[in-house]
């Protein structure tokens, strides 16, 4: 499975960005796709995850500001980020998980989001 993420960039505090991640290759119908982020000097953390069935898990730090969605026909996951804060600055990584074959995890290349104050 290959993941291609896009949509990062520089934005002022209070602004919005939309990230996209398209999965290709051996896609299994039952999966979860999500976004993680890693700020400088910090551990990677989960931002939001959505399953192929539509279940969503969103980090408390972004609830009410970030919205995750997906298009199963396109194997693409989106992250709409609103009311961005400087502390949202990080490299955002797309993630794909499938329970097939005992469970496999794939990561995209990461896209940098910088929020200026």
FENDAGI-V514575 format. One record per backbone hydrogen bond with DSSP energy under -0.5 kcal/mol. NH is the residue of the N-H (numbers start at 0). CO is the residue of the C=O. Records with the same first field share a line. If there is no record, write none. Layout:
NH: CO ; CO
//
This chain:
1: 23
3: 21
4: 2
5: 19
8: 111
10: 113
12: 115
13: 83
14: 11
16: 80
18: 78
19: 5
20: 76
21: 3
22: 74
23: 1
26: 24
30: 28
31: 96
32: 49
33: 94
34: 47
35: 92
36: 44
37: 90
41: 38
44: 36
46: 34
47: 34
48: 56
49: 32
50: 54
51: 30
53: 50
56: 48
58: 46
61: 58
62: 58
64: 61
65: 61
66: 79
68: 77
70: 75
71: 69
73: 70
74: 70
75: 70
76: 20
77: 68
78: 18
79: 66
80: 16 ; 78
81: 64 ; 79
82: 13
83: 14
87: 84
88: 85
89: 112
90: 37
91: 89 ; 110
92: 35
94: 33
95: 105
96: 31
97: 103
101: 98
102: 99
103: 97
105: 95
107: 93
110: 91
112: 89
113: 8
115: 10 ; 113
//
